[in-house]
Amino acid sequence: MSGKRPRSAGVALDRLKNSVEAPKLWGSWRLIPNPAIGNPLARLFYTQTSPMSYAAALAQLNAMVPELFSKPGQPRRKFSLDQVHTLLAALGDPQARFPSLLIAGTNGKGSTASILASILTESGLRTGLYTSPHLERVNERIRIGRTLIADDDFARRFFRVHDTAEKLVGEGALPQLPSFFECLTALAFLYFADVGVDIAVLEVGMGGRLDATNVVDPLLSIITDISLDHMEWLGSTIGQIAREKAGILRRGGTLVTLPQHPEASQVVGEVAAELGVRAVSATPYMPPVGVRGAEPYAIEALGATIELASPLLGIHQHRNTALAVAAAAELSQHGFPVTPEAISEGVRRTSWPGRLERITRNGVDWILDVAHNPAGAWSLRSGLHDALGEDENRPWVLVFSCLRDKPVQELAQILFPLFKQVIFAPIQSPRATPAEELMAAAGATGTPAIATDSVAEALERASGHAEDPGGEGLRSSGRPVIVVSGSVYLVGEARGRLMSHIEHKERAL
């Protein structure tokens, strides 16, 4: 079929081409082996050489049921590293073709990964970075240096992974197709191997022991702060969750971490001792006591005094920065060309959107933060001072939503009393918390709240409340502030809308 388009598909193809962002050039065609994808038009074809293949890849990827969602009456998906190994072996074991670092934890692992990758990039290394979830585009999960994977590169490797998995299922070597995350993990490994990265920084998706990333043999295992989250999957206590996270440790390997919750520290320490792991503490790279989250500070590393000025707000980022610096310093002992200058510049140039991120639009300061568990909510609450300055009375509108498996009552108690108005927005997930449960949580705190029918409506209603607070004297000083938080899904859509508005306005000027 190469080079020709089937006649019967012409009309459907034109409709599909007009429905996605695709250029006018089209390459060769072939049928998708598995037609069971979400978009009935995209299931017809994909191309190997154009963004049409990217659209088809996204359609097929998005048709996969999320790993953490189970339909009523159906058993939960069982994860197996043996299945991941089988898939990767059929792909040539790409994960074995580059050195890697593995980062697990409940909160801060994405920030730590981003900071560390920035430092290694400034060291002149071709650095792969794999993180999850994404805010706006799935490409955000896979990057080299500061550049996201291109659409064509994504599509080619997606279909290579998918076709290989289908073949393995057909042969009986795999009992099921890989999950959404397993597929993306294999895709990332293929991409990093194909382009020849010098090193890859890999963020664990959930847990550690059974996570698809845990098939690598890491140079370093890094564990960030551990708290209660995903308890249905990882366990109901911090100790149980910590044991899952400690599954990324290797016998005779190296662990980089910080003292934390006593139960978590004890369990991680026990596992490390059983495996003969060498522990590296990041404590020497913490700032002096009293340094606020937004203030620069100096540390001693690699025989030099290094000035650190992170753009990531919040005192909790000190711990993530310390872990990244400790890992970078440890890598310098393994022959990687990390310098004091690279550490300083890497920290300064870190970009990690949606984490106490401040966007100004029409005279309103929007604070976007993906806090989705109690520990994250406390970090957001304390970090608002860094984001807003001395006028702590400024935050008065919160746009919020969360997933059903999150402790909404506890999140409400932590965050809602800070605000004069809470506005709930629906999120596109089968695991979303129903509006009535969100309203009940707000009622329990005595905070005024309303529910909206879309994120767009929630943002508009929030703008209205901030700009015309009803004569209650809320705009005592400074710009109005709207905080968007509670879910990655919510922050991602809100950020896309806010940024597109700003970009449209700049083009008009």
Salt bridges, closest charged atoms under 4 A:
ASP14 OD1 - ARG5 NH1 3.55
GLU122 OE2 - ARG146 NH2 2.58
GLU122 OE2 - ARG349 NH1 3.02
GLU136 OE2 - ARG495 NH1 2.92
ASP151 OD1 - ARG137 NH2 2.80
ASP153 OD1 - ARG156 NH2 2.51
ASP153 OD1 - ARG157 NH1 3.54
ASP163 OD2 - ARG30 NH2 2.19
ASP163 OD1 - HIS162 ND1 3.61
GLU166 OE2 - HIS162 NE2 3.95
GLU171 OE2 - LYS167 NZ 2.55
GLU182 OE1 - ARG77 NH2 3.33
ASP194 OD1 - ARG97 NH2 3.90
ASP194 OD2 - ARG157 NE 2.99
GLU203 OE2 - LYS109 NZ 3.86
ASP225 OD1 - ARG319 NH2 2.75
ASP229 OD2 - HIS372 NE2 3.55
ASP229 OD1 - LYS406 NZ 2.74
GLU232 OE2 - ARG76 NH1 3.46
GLU244 OE2 - ARG209 NE 3.17
GLU270 OE1 - ARG243 NH2 3.43
GLU330 OE2 - ARG278 NH2 2.18
GLU330 OE2 - HIS334 NE2 3.59
GLU345 OE2 - ARG348 NH2 2.36
GLU357 OE2 - ARG495 NH2 2.82
ASP365 OD2 - ARG358 NH2 2.74
ASP365 OD2 - ARG394 NH2 2.82
ASP365 OD1 - ARG479 NH1 3.67
GLU390 OE2 - ARG292 NH1 3.29
GLU392 OE2 - HIS385 ND1 2.75
ASP405 OD2 - ARG431 NH2 2.81
GLU457 OE2 - ARG461 NH1 3.43
GLU460 OE2 - ARG361 NH2 3.80
GLU493 OE2 - ARG497 NE 3.35
